């Protein structure tokens, strides 16, 4: 059975049984009808996925993998904040009058800085270090730029990655300040697993472990019945992940370079209410 399913079930069960409820508190998020969107949460959740063993896709329900990869390419490869560059509509609630999400996500990764080896952006710095100083303990990115927060459509949820090479394996620690567990958990896990595979391949490394640290892992009140049903579903083996081995330049990857075989999953959960 998929290890990602087991991790998800254990996490959700722990949140529901041992989490802290925001009922009675003033909360920022609201539902479309204007009602406050309360949550039950756990602080400091850490999940580990060994990408050398299997790809961490849920089988309890299908994760829309092509859209998840398209978003990670939008942020990390195209370094775009223009919502029209995306194939999905997940950012539509945060579009500004220019059709962007402001100075968030891809915008931050495209900003150039002076590093020891020259002037470059954070992505190019990671790629340079993985090839030239792979055992450095300073290979990381951070897009939570306080100077630009007021000009972001949404303050970054996933905000930093720290890369570490051990015995020819590329590992990464992914930091997330807040996560809507039902809507975003496996979407984020899968897209950053793919990103780690991409960085490993173009750097001549093997994909290792993805460690996902979530500061505030929460389940919204209107998602509770969905979660309770979801975690009782049958679990299946993880899909097989294939990536075009001929791509050696990070910026040459396209959606067609990724393939998922034998992805058996339960019925999709539709019409999930999203708090904004």
Beta strands, then each sheet from edge to edge (+ up, - down):
strand 1: 20-21
strand 2: 39-50
strand 3: 112-115
strand 4: 118-121
strand 5: 140-142
strand 6: 158-166
strand 7: 169-180
strand 8: 206-220
strand 9: 240-243
strand 10: 258-261
sheet 1: 1+ 2- 8+ 7+ 6- 5+
sheet 2: 3+ 4-
sheet 3: 9+ 10-
end
